[in-house]
Amino acid sequence: MNRTRLPRRALPVLVLGSLLAFSRVSAGEGVSFGPDDTQSVLFIAKSQNKNQVHYGVHLDSHCNPVGSAPVFGYWRMLEQRGQVEPILEMEEPAYGVADGQTVLKNPGGTTIRVRLRAFPERPLAIVIKSSGGRCEAIAKSTISGIDAQLAWIYVKLRWPFGVEYMLVRGLDGEGRLIEEWIRN
């Protein structure tokens, strides 16, 4: 188990985003999924409530990314029967995807290089391939300094403001659970 410090930039944006999510109102505009989209490649959960931010990928029927920014985030409102809502503009610094997604095609599939706005120093690679007539996508990053499949991030909030720690979890190259504790 590796313990690192939370980047200074991440603390204020995660706190702000968590507070805004607590008091959010419906945006009126929905989140739409195409028939071949991967709806969730990873998610962020937090101690404040059961709602989660998920990150998906817009794909066509040949598993090719759609548009110049195919990776997108949205809320899964588990405290409201799992309905889906967009990330509000004021929540983008905490939960949004940074501009400049790079799509790299290779013989085995496609890789999209992307960064979350709150953690630009930890890039993600979304690896997409076709398997059994379906599109599959996984998120890869480093966890405890090891290349890994990223599954989820848990944020433990500190009352009344702040982040106590983050727990990043995934699987190493041999399929074993790997985690990293990031403390403030």
N, C-alpha and C positions, 0 to 999 in steps of 0.2 A: 504494500500500500504506500503510494507516494503522496507526500503533502507538499503543495506549492502555495504560493501567495496569489490571491486574487489580483489581477491587473487593476491598477488605480482607476483606469477609465471605465472598467466594468461596474464598479460599485454604484456610482450615481445613476447610471442608466438602468441597471437592474432594479434598484430601489424605486426609481421613478416609474418604470414600466409596471412593476408589481402594484404600486399604489394606484396607478391609472386603471389597471385591470380590475382591481377590487371595486372601483366606482364606475366602471364602463357602462355605456348605454349602447343599445343596438345601433349599428351604423346604417341600417336600412339597405345597404348593398350587400349582396351575398358573395359567397365563395363558390366558384363553380369548378367541377371536376369533369374532365373529358373521360370517355370510356376506356382509354388506355393509360390514363395518368396513374402514377404511383402516389397515393394520397398521403403516405407518411413514411419518410425514411429515417427520421429521428424526431424526438420531442423534448421539450423542457417542461418539467413539473416543478411546482414550488410549494413551500410549506403553508402558504397563506390560504389556499383552497384547493379543490380538486381540478380546476380548469388547467388545461395544458396548451402550450404553443406547439403545433406540429409543422413540419416542413415537408412539402411534397414536390413533385416534379411533373410538369405538363409534358406529355409524350404523345406522339402519333401512333398509328397502328403498326409501324415498323420499329417502334421503340426509339425513334429519333426525338430529341428535345424540340419543343415547339416554342418559337420566339427567341429573342435575344436574352431573356431572363426567365428561363423555364423553372428555376427553383423558386418557390414561394412559401411564405409562412401564413398561418391562420390559427385562430383559436378553436379548440375543441372544448366547448362549455359543458364539462361533465356535471356541473352543479345545476345545469338546465337541460337535463335529458340528452346531453351529448350534441346539442345543436352546434353548427359551425358558424363562426363569425370571422370577418376579416380583422387583421391587425390594424388598429387605428393609426392615423398619421402621427399622433403624439406618442404612440407606443413604438414606432419604428426604431428609435435609437436603442431601445432595450431588446427588441425581439425581431427586428427587420433583417433582411438579407442585404448586404452591402452591394452597391453598384459594381458592375464589371464582372459578370459571370463569364467564364471562359469555357467554351465547348470544344473538346478534343475528341475527334473520332479516331478509332483504331480498329483493327480487324476483329477483336473480341467483343466490341461494344463501344460505348461512349463514356467519357469522363467529363463531368462539369466541375470546374474549380470555382469555389465560392467561399465567401467569408460572412459570418454573422457580424452585424454592426457592433455589438457589445464586445466581441472578441476578435478583432481583426488580426491579432498576432497568431491565431490558431486556425489556419486554413482548413477547409473541408474539401474532400473529393467525393462527389456523388458518382458512383460507378453504375452504369446502366447496361443491361444485356437482355437478350430475349432467351426465355427458357420455357420450353413446352408450349409455345404459342402465346406466352404472356410476357409482359415487360416486368423486369425486376430491377430494383434500384436499392443500393445500400450506401450509407455514408461512411467515409473513412477519414480518420484524422490520427493524431498522436494522443495516446493516453499514457501517462507516466513515462513519456519519452519513447514509447513503442508504437509502431504503426499498428492501427487497430480498426475494427469496424465499430463505429460509434452508434450506440443504441439510444441513450437518453442522458439528460443532465437534470439533476435535482438541485434546486436552490433553496437553502434554509435561510429564511429571513430572520433578522434580529429586530425585536420590538424596541422602540417604535419605528426606528429607521435603520436600514443597513442590511448587509448580507453577512451572516455568520460564516457560512461556507457553501461551497458547491461540490457536488459529487458527480463526477463524469464516469459513466460506465459503458462498457462495450466488450468485445471479444478480441483476443489476440489472434495471430495467424493460425493457431492450432485449435481455435474454438473455445479457449478457456476464458472465463470471466476475468476482466481486468478493470481496475478502477483507479481514479485519482481524486484525492481530496484537495480542493483549492480553498485555502483559508484566507480570510481578510486580515 
